[in-house]
Amino acid sequence: MIGVSGPGAWPGEDVLEAQTTVLGDLVDVPPEVRGLPFVVHLPARGPAGTLVARTLGLLVDLPAELGPHGWRLADRPGGDLARTRAATREDLDALAVAGHGYAGPLVVPVLGPVTLAATVYLARGDRAVADGGALRDLADSLAAGVAEHLGAVRRAVPGAEPLVLVHEPSLAQAVAGVLPSFSGYARLRRVPGPLAAERVGTVLDGARSGGAGGVVVHGGAAWTTVPTVRAAGADAVALEVAALDEPGWERVAEAVEAGLRLWAHVPPQRSSQCAGPDAVGQARTVTDPWRRVGLPAAGLDDVVLLAPEPAGGPDEARGALAGVVRAARVVAEAVHG
């Protein structure tokens, strides 16, 4: 049965309202669609509300702080980390209220180790991704932290079946060696594909040890991440399907035929004053190329549609999520008639 979920970010500053909305709207879906509610984070709440901060707050024995140019690793925990962890505890309390009595899948988003290392600076130096030892330490610490976090999620919602969505938007750039240094005049040393897969795999193993029922790696807009995601041992790969060209879909088809599932991050719906939102057009960003590369229509039942990143306020985000549910119904009709 085709699924629907979201990447995790949600507009606004009221986490209880946001979590209640997401859980309610993705539980109350048509019978031909499988709703996969997700744990929200609210970037509008400031630096502590971003996915970068939330993921840094999960690290075990690896503190971080806000510096002049963003987050950096630190010698000891400080106020920035304390605020981030307090926000996470508040979110878990809201999740417990919103998810009271819920039993079923729950998507838990985190930032992946390669992208985290590409975002965070060393205490004394450039971004951590340029240092092989720092990247290893981040992956090990994050693996332990994700396992602990999943335990906290299950305590908040005892009936939850966690699925971990690991966001890796910088993975392709890190492997290609095109990430700029802090000065902008040089490129950071590339992370070899097998090493990147090993580091991501460490976090996936940590998620599984923490009770994750499935692990998904979001490779962003680059289909070149698919081999690394496969080698890391993920159950599914998430990609922004609007950015995929024919070679990209062929690589996706190879992965699907090898047993990797697809989480299709769909673009926003186009709409017109006359016709309204175009759920059919949104669905076709998946179904048309799926057929062109020769994948069987029945395989669309294993696909999950990820809602686009929210734009505007909570009402717009809720409308976009409802639109993806409608697009999923269109895909289901294409499979089952």
C-alpha positions as CSV (number, residue, x, y, z in Angstrom):
1,M,0.0,0.0,0.0
2,I,1.5,3.4,-1.0
3,G,2.6,5.5,1.9
4,V,2.6,9.2,2.7
5,S,4.9,11.0,5.1
6,G,6.9,14.2,5.5
7,P,10.5,15.2,5.9
8,G,10.1,16.5,9.5
9,A,10.2,20.3,9.4
10,W,7.0,22.1,10.1
11,P,6.2,25.9,10.3
12,G,5.1,27.7,13.4
13,E,6.3,27.7,17.0
14,D,3.6,25.6,18.7
15,V,5.0,22.1,18.8
16,L,2.0,20.4,20.4
17,E,-0.3,21.9,17.7
18,A,2.1,20.8,15.0
19,Q,2.5,17.3,16.2
20,T,-1.2,16.9,16.8
21,T,-1.9,18.1,13.3
22,V,0.6,15.7,11.7
23,L,-0.5,12.7,13.6
24,G,-4.2,13.4,13.1
25,D,-3.9,14.1,9.4
26,L,-1.8,11.1,8.6
27,V,-3.8,8.7,10.7
28,D,-7.1,9.8,9.1
29,V,-6.3,8.9,5.5
30,P,-8.2,7.0,2.9
31,P,-8.0,3.2,3.1
32,E,-6.0,2.8,0.0
33,V,-3.2,5.0,1.5
34,R,-0.9,4.2,4.4
35,G,-0.2,7.3,6.6
36,L,3.3,7.4,8.2
37,P,3.2,10.2,10.8
38,F,6.5,11.9,11.6
39,V,8.2,13.6,14.5
40,V,8.2,17.3,13.8
41,H,10.9,19.9,14.4
42,L,10.1,23.7,14.2
43,P,12.9,25.8,12.6
44,A,10.9,28.9,13.4
45,R,11.7,28.5,17.0
46,G,15.3,29.6,16.3
47,P,18.7,27.8,16.2
48,A,17.6,25.1,18.7
49,G,14.8,24.1,16.4
50,T,16.7,23.2,13.3
51,L,17.5,19.6,12.4
52,V,21.2,20.3,12.7
53,A,20.8,21.4,16.3
54,R,18.4,18.6,17.1
55,T,20.9,16.0,15.8
56,L,23.8,17.6,17.6
57,G,21.8,17.4,20.7
58,L,21.6,13.6,20.3
59,L,25.4,13.2,20.2
60,V,26.9,11.2,23.0
61,D,30.1,12.6,24.6
62,L,30.6,15.0,21.7
63,P,29.4,18.5,22.7
64,A,28.8,21.4,20.3
65,E,28.1,25.1,20.6
66,L,27.1,28.0,18.4
67,G,30.0,30.0,17.0
68,P,30.2,33.1,14.8
69,H,29.7,31.0,11.6
70,G,27.3,28.3,12.9
71,W,27.6,25.2,15.0
72,R,31.0,23.9,16.0
73,L,32.3,21.1,18.1
74,A,33.3,22.2,21.6
75,D,35.5,21.1,24.5
76,R,32.6,20.9,27.0
77,P,28.7,21.3,27.0
78,G,27.4,24.8,27.2
79,G,24.2,26.8,27.1
80,D,23.6,26.3,23.4
81,L,23.5,22.6,23.8
82,A,21.4,22.8,26.9
83,R,18.8,24.8,25.1
84,T,18.7,22.3,22.2
85,R,18.3,19.4,24.5
86,A,15.6,21.2,26.5
87,A,13.7,21.8,23.2
88,T,14.0,18.1,22.4
89,R,12.6,17.1,25.7
90,E,9.7,19.6,25.2
91,D,9.1,18.0,21.8
92,L,9.0,14.5,23.3
93,D,6.5,15.7,25.9
94,A,4.3,17.1,23.1
95,L,4.7,13.9,21.1
96,A,3.5,11.9,24.2
97,V,0.3,14.0,24.4
98,A,-0.4,14.1,20.7
99,G,0.4,10.4,20.2
100,H,-1.5,9.1,23.3
101,G,-3.0,5.8,22.3
102,Y,-1.4,5.8,18.9
103,A,0.0,2.5,17.6
104,G,1.8,2.2,14.2
105,P,4.7,3.6,12.2
106,L,6.4,6.8,13.3
107,V,9.0,8.4,11.1
108,V,11.9,9.9,13.2
109,P,14.1,12.3,11.1
110,V,17.8,12.9,11.9
111,L,20.6,14.5,10.0
112,G,23.1,12.0,8.6
113,P,26.8,11.8,9.7
114,V,28.3,13.1,6.4
115,T,26.0,16.1,6.1
116,L,26.4,16.8,9.8
117,A,30.2,16.8,9.4
118,A,29.8,19.0,6.4
119,T,27.8,21.5,8.4
120,V,29.6,21.6,11.7
121,Y,33.0,23.1,12.2
122,L,35.8,21.7,14.3
123,A,36.6,23.6,17.5
124,R,39.8,24.8,15.8
125,G,39.6,24.3,12.1
126,D,37.5,23.9,9.1
127,R,34.4,21.8,8.7
128,A,34.5,18.4,10.4
129,V,34.0,16.5,7.1
130,A,37.6,17.4,6.1
131,D,38.9,15.4,9.1
132,G,38.6,11.6,8.8
133,G,38.9,11.1,12.6
134,A,36.2,13.7,13.3
135,L,33.8,12.1,10.8
136,R,34.3,8.7,12.4
137,D,33.8,10.2,15.9
138,L,30.6,11.9,14.7
139,A,29.2,8.8,13.2
140,D,30.0,6.7,16.3
141,S,28.5,9.3,18.6
142,L,25.4,9.8,16.5
143,A,24.8,6.0,16.3
144,A,24.7,5.8,20.1
145,G,22.6,8.9,20.3
146,V,20.0,7.8,17.8
147,A,19.6,4.5,19.7
148,E,19.0,6.4,22.9
149,H,16.6,8.8,21.2
150,L,14.5,6.0,19.8
151,G,14.2,4.6,23.3
152,A,12.8,8.0,24.4
153,V,10.4,8.1,21.5
154,R,9.1,4.7,22.3
155,R,8.6,5.7,26.0
156,A,6.7,8.8,24.8
157,V,4.5,6.7,22.4
158,P,4.7,3.0,23.5
159,G,2.8,1.8,20.5
160,A,5.1,3.5,18.0
161,E,7.1,1.5,15.4
162,P,10.0,3.9,14.7
163,L,11.3,4.4,11.1
164,V,14.4,6.5,11.0
165,L,14.8,9.0,8.1
166,V,18.4,10.0,7.8
167,H,18.8,13.2,5.8
168,E,22.0,13.4,3.8
169,P,21.6,16.4,1.4
170,S,25.4,17.0,1.3
171,L,26.4,13.4,0.7
172,A,26.8,13.7,-3.1
173,Q,29.0,16.8,-2.7
174,A,31.1,15.3,0.0
175,V,31.8,12.2,-2.1
176,A,32.5,14.2,-5.3
177,G,34.9,16.5,-3.4
178,V,33.2,19.8,-4.3
179,L,32.4,21.2,-0.9
180,P,34.1,24.5,-0.5
181,S,36.5,25.2,2.4
182,F,35.7,28.0,4.9
183,S,37.6,30.5,2.8
184,G,35.8,29.5,-0.4
185,Y,39.1,29.4,-2.3
186,A,39.6,25.7,-2.1
187,R,37.7,22.4,-2.0
188,L,37.6,20.1,1.0
189,R,39.1,16.7,0.6
190,R,36.5,14.2,-0.8
191,V,35.1,11.5,1.3
192,P,35.5,8.2,-0.7
193,G,32.2,6.5,-1.5
194,P,33.0,3.3,0.5
195,L,34.0,5.4,3.5
196,A,30.9,7.5,3.3
197,A,28.8,4.3,3.1
198,E,30.6,2.9,6.2
199,R,29.9,6.1,8.2
200,V,26.3,6.2,7.2
201,G,26.0,2.5,7.9
202,T,27.3,3.0,11.4
203,V,24.3,5.3,12.1
204,L,21.9,2.9,10.5
205,D,23.2,0.1,12.7
206,G,22.7,2.3,15.7
207,A,19.2,3.0,14.7
208,R,18.4,-0.7,14.3
209,S,20.0,-1.4,17.7
210,G,17.6,1.2,19.1
211,G,14.6,-0.6,17.8
212,A,14.1,1.0,14.4
213,G,11.8,-1.1,12.2
214,G,13.3,0.4,9.1
215,V,16.0,2.9,8.0
216,V,15.7,5.3,5.1
217,V,18.5,7.6,3.8
218,H,17.5,10.8,2.0
219,G,20.1,11.5,-0.7
220,G,18.6,14.9,-1.6
221,A,18.4,15.8,-5.3
222,A,21.3,13.7,-6.5
223,W,20.8,10.2,-7.9
224,T,24.6,9.7,-7.5
225,T,24.0,9.0,-3.8
226,V,22.1,5.8,-4.6
227,P,25.1,3.5,-4.7
228,T,26.4,4.9,-1.4
229,V,22.9,4.5,0.2
230,R,22.7,0.9,-1.0
231,A,26.2,0.1,0.3
232,A,25.3,1.6,3.7
233,G,22.6,-1.0,4.1
234,A,19.5,1.2,4.0
235,D,16.1,-0.3,3.6
236,A,15.0,2.6,1.3
237,V,16.4,5.6,-0.5
238,A,14.6,9.0,-0.5
239,L,15.2,11.3,-3.4
240,E,13.7,14.6,-4.8
241,V,12.1,13.0,-7.8
242,A,11.6,16.3,-9.7
243,A,15.4,16.5,-10.0
244,L,15.9,13.0,-11.5
245,D,16.7,12.7,-15.2
246,E,16.6,9.5,-17.2
247,P,20.0,8.2,-16.0
248,G,18.9,8.9,-12.5
249,W,15.7,7.0,-12.8
250,E,17.6,4.1,-14.4
251,R,19.8,4.0,-11.3
252,V,16.7,4.1,-9.1
253,A,15.3,1.2,-11.1
254,E,18.4,-0.9,-10.6
255,A,18.2,-0.2,-6.9
256,V,14.5,-1.1,-6.7
257,E,15.1,-4.3,-8.6
258,A,17.8,-5.1,-6.0
259,G,15.4,-4.7,-3.1
260,L,15.8,-1.0,-2.1
261,R,12.5,0.8,-1.7
262,L,11.8,4.3,-2.9
263,W,10.6,7.2,-0.8
264,A,9.8,9.8,-3.5
265,H,10.1,13.4,-2.2
266,V,7.6,15.0,-4.5
267,P,7.5,18.7,-5.7
268,P,4.8,21.1,-4.6
269,Q,1.5,20.8,-6.4
270,R,0.9,23.3,-9.2
271,S,-2.5,24.8,-9.1
272,S,-4.8,27.1,-11.1
273,Q,-7.8,29.3,-10.2
274,C,-9.9,27.1,-12.4
275,A,-8.8,23.6,-11.7
276,G,-7.3,23.9,-8.2
277,P,-4.3,21.8,-7.0
278,D,-3.0,19.3,-9.5
279,A,-2.8,16.0,-7.6
280,V,-2.6,14.1,-10.9
281,G,0.4,16.1,-12.0
282,Q,2.1,15.5,-8.7
283,A,1.5,11.8,-8.9
284,R,2.8,11.7,-12.4
285,T,6.2,12.9,-11.3
286,V,6.5,9.4,-9.9
287,T,4.3,7.2,-12.1
288,D,5.5,8.4,-15.5
289,P,9.2,7.8,-15.1
290,W,8.5,4.6,-13.1
291,R,6.9,3.2,-16.2
292,R,9.4,4.6,-18.6
293,V,12.3,2.7,-17.0
294,G,10.2,-0.5,-17.1
295,L,9.5,-1.0,-13.4
296,P,6.2,-3.0,-12.7
297,A,3.2,-0.9,-11.7
298,A,2.7,-3.2,-8.7
299,G,6.0,-2.0,-7.3
300,L,4.4,1.4,-6.7
301,D,2.7,-0.1,-3.7
302,D,6.0,-0.1,-1.9
303,V,6.7,3.6,-2.6
304,V,6.3,6.3,0.0
305,L,5.5,9.9,-1.1
306,L,7.2,12.5,1.0
307,A,5.5,15.9,1.2
308,P,7.5,18.9,-0.1
309,E,9.3,21.1,2.4
310,P,6.6,23.3,4.0
311,A,6.2,26.8,2.6
312,G,4.2,29.5,4.3
313,G,2.4,28.9,7.6
314,P,0.9,25.8,9.3
315,D,-2.3,26.0,7.2
316,E,-0.3,25.9,4.0
317,A,1.8,23.0,5.3
318,R,-1.3,21.1,6.2
319,G,-2.8,21.8,2.8
320,A,0.4,20.5,1.1
321,L,0.3,17.3,3.2
322,A,-3.4,16.8,2.2
323,G,-2.4,17.3,-1.4
324,V,0.2,14.5,-1.2
325,V,-2.5,12.2,0.2
326,R,-4.6,13.0,-2.8
327,A,-1.6,12.3,-5.1
328,A,-1.1,9.0,-3.3
329,R,-4.7,8.1,-4.1
330,V,-4.0,8.8,-7.8
331,V,-1.0,6.5,-7.7
332,A,-3.0,3.8,-6.0
333,E,-5.7,4.0,-8.7
334,A,-2.9,3.7,-11.3
335,V,-1.9,0.4,-9.6
336,H,-5.2,-1.1,-8.8
337,G,-7.6,0.6,-11.2
